[in-house]
Amino acid sequence: MRGHGAYSASLTESGEREFDQPNLRVGHYALGATFMGHRAVVYSKQVARVAEAAILLIFLLTAPVFAHGQLDPFNDPGNTIPRYTSHGGAPLLLKVFAENSKVRLDRQSVVKLYNQITQTVSWQTTSDIAEASFGDVPFGHYDLEVSAVGYLTGHKEFQVVGSLAPIQMEIVLQKDPAAVNLNIADGALPPKARKDTKHGVSALKSGNLNEADKRLNAAYKLAPANADLNFLLGYLFYQKKDFGRAQVFLDAATNLNPNNVQALTLMGRVGLQQENYGSAATMLERAVAADSDYWVAHDLLANAYLRQAKYQKASEEARLSLEKGKGTSGSAQLVLGQALVNLGKRQEGIQELNNFLQRSPKSPAVPQVRNLIAEINARETAIAVDAEAAKSAPRLAPVDTMIAAPEPTFSVKPWQPPGVDDAKPSVAAGVTCPYENVIEMSGARVKQLVDDVSRIAAIEHLLHEQVDEMGNATTRDTRDFNYVVAVSEQGTGRVGVEEYRAEHLGLADFPDQISSSGFAALAFVFHPAMREDFETTCEGLGDWHGQAAWLVHFKQREDRPARLHDYRVGGDLYSLKLKGRAWVTADKFQIVRIESELVSPIPKIQLRSEHQIVEYGPVPFPKKNVELWLPKSAEIYFDFRKHRYYRRHSFDHYMLFSTDTQEKRNEPKAPSHDTQPN
């Protein structure tokens, strides 16, 4: 059964008639055209109201924290994290310092206490003053591990023997010299710089390098510390074959944004062109560390290793390039063939070289490859005749694999955030993530909110913009709306969701005739009924505004149906696949931030991209003595039918309805501005 459409839009814009069937819909219920929709596990039976659903349901991503009977994941009896059993011992108070014993650590850290005798583990997180406490530590031998983003993990061993006196310990963490600093932000470009950059990008795309040079340098004079601008200039001078100047700008770009995969990869390519293979390998190693799925970086790194005669590493990277790129790279096959030959696996190497000839018969490298195969075979014959003489033969002349390497491309998206896999946040080095517990507890938060909440109302403030390719708003509109959301579990593991718009407005009443709703479905990535549809990995311990948070990456599984996200164009339904990342607090397993995007564009409906960012915070309801984690803001960037849109939603004046059965049968009234939040 279908869930809610995230956007609905009229396709009656002047001059827009790309589709044979003019109505674009998601779900089954919106009037006019709808797109960018989400499906919940189960649709509400009151389908007439679902069409005007609210974004408010983003709150499903987090579960309630109650003032009384509060669920504490570190002391919950159902918690699956191993814990020691107390048989008498001493309380432990730990203080964490940064670099010296006088400065408290300025961010939250995660503390792991391991009992070496019983082989059990207990976890804690530090407070605002960088302290953590364990109530009753039994006698035994312990290893204490303290981890924080940007610092090397600290360890201490100690024993608890024969004393009930409190144990006070201090640990000093040292800065991690390899940590990526993601706090560097490229401030907004001045208006004149934005204009010049926009024209410079257009000139680059059209191959007008002189005009691009003129425009980008004008912008650079106004904003020399902008990472994207430095990358564009590096790309420009690479195209001009001025590798020295390209390196200068790319070096600046990678310093300003150390996780910029495009800049790191292009830096590696510059090193290969300059025959500086060690430097190239270093840059490309950073690129694959930032995005392990980017096959081009693996491809070029394989080339760098081959040039350094690191044949085993070259073969490994070449195989990764072929795997990640679905066999796209002919260069990787050339590297793999030559690496295998040099590793003594001549027949396997020749097979890879022949595969290259079959797949790329028009490549300019073909004559070299044929000569290399002939030379390898000749040496095989020579070895059979006179092995000693063959050993003194000169080394095989390598094929120039860069002939078959993919040409550099760039994709500048200053109007929207980097992709989920383009800019991986930094994580604390060497920290083991309690994966099972993170998934179980975050899922329990989602499920508990569904169980405990009947309806929530709020005022939504909407900012809607059409933007150009550099993020400049060409139109702007703001609106306020009253929303009510009802949630219910339907007894079969499915969840019913009803969203109401108090004004009962039609699509024509919204900016650009786009009505936003249905973000609630993102919650079901973590809901126990949906999480098996996704590949989830815990990427490590990250940081969110100084609070320790586990980073969880998710991606739709290929062998499972895409039940979360739909687009409908006329009578055709497109079930879309999502991937994203969530920030889950290390102490209470609350989701404080989540990003999602499409796994791939949908050319048939001209949907090029969609990126969502939602942030959450606690909202108290004093009269009911309860606190819920609800959305603070939601941002959406989407590129549809040659238009770019940006939307920001913010929420306030929350009201909580009780969960009794009678109220669930009545239609809730939308909140008025003079109603007191409850």
ChimeraX attribute file (.defattr): number of C-alpha atoms within 10 A of each C-alpha:
attribute: neighborCount
match mode: 1-to-1
recipient: residues
	/A:1	11
	/A:2	20
	/A:3	31
	/A:4	38
	/A:5	34
	/A:6	29
	/A:7	26
	/A:8	29
	/A:9	25
	/A:10	20
	/A:11	21
	/A:12	13
	/A:13	10
	/A:14	6
	/A:15	7
	/A:16	11
	/A:17	11
	/A:18	11
	/A:19	14
	/A:20	8
	/A:21	11
	/A:22	17
	/A:23	20
	/A:24	25
	/A:25	29
	/A:26	31
	/A:27	27
	/A:28	18
	/A:29	18
	/A:30	26
	/A:31	16
	/A:32	18
	/A:33	23
	/A:34	31
	/A:35	28
	/A:36	26
	/A:37	28
	/A:38	27
	/A:39	27
	/A:40	27
	/A:41	22
	/A:42	18
	/A:43	19
	/A:44	23
	/A:45	12
	/A:46	12
	/A:47	18
	/A:48	12
	/A:49	16
	/A:50	25
	/A:51	32
	/A:52	31
	/A:53	27
	/A:54	29
	/A:55	26
	/A:56	29
	/A:57	28
	/A:58	23
	/A:59	28
	/A:60	28
	/A:61	33
	/A:62	31
	/A:63	27
	/A:64	25
	/A:65	22
	/A:66	15
	/A:67	15
	/A:68	9
	/A:69	7
	/A:70	12
	/A:71	15
	/A:72	13
	/A:73	21
	/A:74	18
	/A:75	12
	/A:76	11
	/A:77	10
	/A:78	9
	/A:79	14
	/A:80	15
	/A:81	19
	/A:82	14
	/A:83	18
	/A:84	16
	/A:85	11
	/A:86	12
	/A:87	9
	/A:88	13
	/A:89	19
	/A:90	20
	/A:91	17
	/A:92	17
	/A:93	15
	/A:94	19
	/A:95	19
	/A:96	27
	/A:97	20
	/A:98	18
	/A:99	15
	/A:100	13
	/A:101	14
	/A:102	9
	/A:103	12
	/A:104	18
	/A:105	24
	/A:106	15
	/A:107	21
	/A:108	27
	/A:109	32
	/A:110	22
	/A:111	24
	/A:112	19
	/A:113	22
	/A:114	22
	/A:115	21
	/A:116	14
	/A:117	10
	/A:118	13
	/A:119	12
	/A:120	15
	/A:121	17
	/A:122	18
	/A:123	21
	/A:124	19
	/A:125	23
	/A:126	23
	/A:127	15
	/A:128	15
	/A:129	14
	/A:130	19
	/A:131	21
	/A:132	20
	/A:133	18
	/A:134	15
	/A:135	13
	/A:136	17
	/A:137	24
	/A:138	21
	/A:139	19
	/A:140	16
	/A:141	16
	/A:142	22
	/A:143	15
	/A:144	18
	/A:145	18
	/A:146	24
	/A:147	25
	/A:148	29
	/A:149	29
	/A:150	22
	/A:151	23
	/A:152	21
	/A:153	22
	/A:154	16
	/A:155	16
	/A:156	13
	/A:157	12
	/A:158	11
	/A:159	13
	/A:160	18
	/A:161	12
	/A:162	12
	/A:163	11
	/A:164	15
	/A:165	11
	/A:166	14
	/A:167	15
	/A:168	11
	/A:169	13
	/A:170	12
	/A:171	19
	/A:172	22
	/A:173	22
	/A:174	15
	/A:175	15
	/A:176	15
	/A:177	9
	/A:178	10
	/A:179	16
	/A:180	20
	/A:181	15
	/A:182	14
	/A:183	8
	/A:184	12
	/A:185	11
	/A:186	14
	/A:187	10
	/A:188	10
	/A:189	19
	/A:190	11
	/A:191	12
	/A:192	12
	/A:193	21
	/A:194	20
	/A:195	17
	/A:196	19
	/A:197	24
	/A:198	21
	/A:199	18
	/A:200	28
	/A:201	24
	/A:202	15
	/A:203	19
	/A:204	20
	/A:205	13
	/A:206	10
	/A:207	13
	/A:208	13
	/A:209	17
	/A:210	14
	/A:211	16
	/A:212	25
	/A:213	19
	/A:214	14
	/A:215	20
	/A:216	27
	/A:217	20
	/A:218	17
	/A:219	23
	/A:220	18
	/A:221	10
	/A:222	15
	/A:223	19
	/A:224	14
	/A:225	18
	/A:226	20
	/A:227	25
	/A:228	22
	/A:229	28
	/A:230	26
	/A:231	28
	/A:232	26
	/A:233	24
	/A:234	28
	/A:235	27
	/A:236	25
	/A:237	20
	/A:238	22
	/A:239	15
	/A:240	14
	/A:241	13
	/A:242	14
	/A:243	20
	/A:244	14
	/A:245	17
	/A:246	24
	/A:247	24
	/A:248	16
	/A:249	24
	/A:250	30
	/A:251	20
	/A:252	21
	/A:253	27
	/A:254	21
	/A:255	17
	/A:256	21
	/A:257	24
	/A:258	22
	/A:259	24
	/A:260	24
	/A:261	25
	/A:262	24
	/A:263	31
	/A:264	28
	/A:265	27
	/A:266	27
	/A:267	32
	/A:268	29
	/A:269	31
	/A:270	25
	/A:271	23
	/A:272	21
	/A:273	15
	/A:274	13
	/A:275	13
	/A:276	16
	/A:277	22
	/A:278	16
	/A:279	18
	/A:280	26
	/A:281	26
	/A:282	16
	/A:283	25
	/A:284	29
	/A:285	19
	/A:286	19
	/A:287	28
	/A:288	20
	/A:289	15
	/A:290	22
	/A:291	19
	/A:292	17
	/A:293	17
	/A:294	21
	/A:295	25
	/A:296	27
	/A:297	30
	/A:298	29
	/A:299	29
	/A:300	31
	/A:301	31
	/A:302	33
	/A:303	33
	/A:304	29
	/A:305	24
	/A:306	25
	/A:307	21
	/A:308	14
	/A:309	13
	/A:310	16
	/A:311	22
	/A:312	17
	/A:313	16
	/A:314	28
	/A:315	24
	/A:316	15
	/A:317	27
	/A:318	31
	/A:319	21
	/A:320	23
	/A:321	29
	/A:322	21
	/A:323	14
	/A:324	18
	/A:325	17
	/A:326	10
	/A:327	15
	/A:328	16
	/A:329	22
	/A:330	27
	/A:331	26
	/A:332	34
	/A:333	28
	/A:334	30
	/A:335	33
	/A:336	29
	/A:337	28
	/A:338	29
	/A:339	27
	/A:340	21
	/A:341	19
	/A:342	18
	/A:343	14
	/A:344	10
	/A:345	13
	/A:346	19
	/A:347	14
	/A:348	15
	/A:349	24
	/A:350	23
	/A:351	15
	/A:352	21
	/A:353	23
	/A:354	19
	/A:355	16
	/A:356	23
	/A:357	20
	/A:358	11
	/A:359	12
	/A:360	15
	/A:361	12
	/A:362	9
	/A:363	13
	/A:364	11
	/A:365	21
	/A:366	20
	/A:367	12
	/A:368	15
	/A:369	23
	/A:370	15
	/A:371	13
	/A:372	19
	/A:373	19
	/A:374	13
	/A:375	14
	/A:376	18
	/A:377	15
	/A:378	11
	/A:379	17
	/A:380	14
	/A:381	13
	/A:382	16
	/A:383	14
	/A:384	10
	/A:385	11
	/A:386	10
	/A:387	13
	/A:388	11
	/A:389	10
	/A:390	15
	/A:391	12
	/A:392	8
	/A:393	10
	/A:394	7
	/A:395	8
	/A:396	13
	/A:397	10
	/A:398	14
	/A:399	18
	/A:400	16
	/A:401	22
	/A:402	20
	/A:403	14
	/A:404	19
	/A:405	18
	/A:406	14
	/A:407	9
	/A:408	13
	/A:409	9
	/A:410	13
	/A:411	8
	/A:412	15
	/A:413	13
	/A:414	14
	/A:415	18
	/A:416	22
	/A:417	13
	/A:418	14
	/A:419	18
	/A:420	20
	/A:421	17
	/A:422	18
	/A:423	17
	/A:424	21
	/A:425	18
	/A:426	20
	/A:427	23
	/A:428	23
	/A:429	19
	/A:430	11
	/A:431	19
	/A:432	13
	/A:433	17
	/A:434	15
	/A:435	16
	/A:436	12
	/A:437	16
	/A:438	24
	/A:439	20
	/A:440	16
	/A:441	21
	/A:442	24
	/A:443	25
	/A:444	18
	/A:445	25
	/A:446	24
	/A:447	25
	/A:448	17
	/A:449	21
	/A:450	25
	/A:451	15
	/A:452	16
	/A:453	21
	/A:454	22
	/A:455	24
	/A:456	24
	/A:457	30
	/A:458	24
	/A:459	21
	/A:460	22
	/A:461	16
	/A:462	19
	/A:463	17
	/A:464	21
	/A:465	21
	/A:466	21
	/A:467	20
	/A:468	16
	/A:469	16
	/A:470	18
	/A:471	18
	/A:472	16
	/A:473	16
	/A:474	11
	/A:475	13
	/A:476	14
	/A:477	13
	/A:478	14
	/A:479	13
	/A:480	13
	/A:481	17
	/A:482	22
	/A:483	26
	/A:484	28
	/A:485	26
	/A:486	22
	/A:487	23
	/A:488	20
	/A:489	16
	/A:490	11
	/A:491	8
	/A:492	6
	/A:493	12
	/A:494	15
	/A:495	22
	/A:496	20
	/A:497	28
	/A:498	26
	/A:499	29
	/A:500	23
	/A:501	20
	/A:502	16
	/A:503	11
	/A:504	12
	/A:505	12
	/A:506	15
	/A:507	21
	/A:508	13
	/A:509	12
	/A:510	17
	/A:511	19
	/A:512	20
	/A:513	20
	/A:514	21
	/A:515	27
	/A:516	26
	/A:517	25
	/A:518	29
	/A:519	28
	/A:520	26
	/A:521	26
	/A:522	26
	/A:523	23
	/A:524	23
	/A:525	25
	/A:526	27
	/A:527	25
	/A:528	16
	/A:529	15
	/A:530	17
	/A:531	17
	/A:532	14
	/A:533	21
	/A:534	22
	/A:535	14
	/A:536	21
	/A:537	16
	/A:538	19
	/A:539	20
	/A:540	23
	/A:541	28
	/A:542	26
	/A:543	25
	/A:544	17
	/A:545	8
	/A:546	15
	/A:547	24
	/A:548	26
	/A:549	30
	/A:550	26
	/A:551	29
	/A:552	22
	/A:553	23
	/A:554	23
	/A:555	20
	/A:556	24
	/A:557	16
	/A:558	11
	/A:559	8
	/A:560	10
	/A:561	13
	/A:562	18
	/A:563	22
	/A:564	26
	/A:565	27
	/A:566	24
	/A:567	27
	/A:568	22
	/A:569	20
	/A:570	16
	/A:571	11
	/A:572	13
	/A:573	15
	/A:574	18
	/A:575	18
	/A:576	21
	/A:577	21
	/A:578	22
	/A:579	22
	/A:580	24
	/A:581	23
	/A:582	24
	/A:583	23
	/A:584	28
	/A:585	23
	/A:586	27
	/A:587	21
	/A:588	18
	/A:589	24
	/A:590	27
	/A:591	29
	/A:592	23
	/A:593	24
	/A:594	22
	/A:595	22
	/A:596	22
	/A:597	22
	/A:598	22
	/A:599	16
	/A:600	14
	/A:601	16
	/A:602	15
	/A:603	10
	/A:604	10
	/A:605	17
	/A:606	15
	/A:607	20
	/A:608	18
	/A:609	18
	/A:610	22
	/A:611	21
	/A:612	22
	/A:613	19
	/A:614	25
	/A:615	21
	/A:616	21
	/A:617	18
	/A:618	16
	/A:619	19
	/A:620	21
	/A:621	17
	/A:622	11
	/A:623	9
	/A:624	13
	/A:625	11
	/A:626	17
	/A:627	19
	/A:628	21
	/A:629	23
	/A:630	27
	/A:631	26
	/A:632	20
	/A:633	20
	/A:634	23
	/A:635	17
	/A:636	20
	/A:637	22
	/A:638	21
	/A:639	19
	/A:640	18
	/A:641	14
	/A:642	10
	/A:643	14
	/A:644	22
	/A:645	23
	/A:646	21
	/A:647	19
	/A:648	19
	/A:649	22
	/A:650	20
	/A:651	22
	/A:652	16
	/A:653	18
	/A:654	21
	/A:655	21
	/A:656	21
	/A:657	18
	/A:658	15
	/A:659	16
	/A:660	11
	/A:661	9
	/A:662	8
	/A:663	13
	/A:664	16
	/A:665	8
	/A:666	8
	/A:667	11
	/A:668	18
	/A:669	13
	/A:670	21
	/A:671	21
	/A:672	14
	/A:673	11
	/A:674	7
	/A:675	11
	/A:676	10
	/A:677	18
	/A:678	17
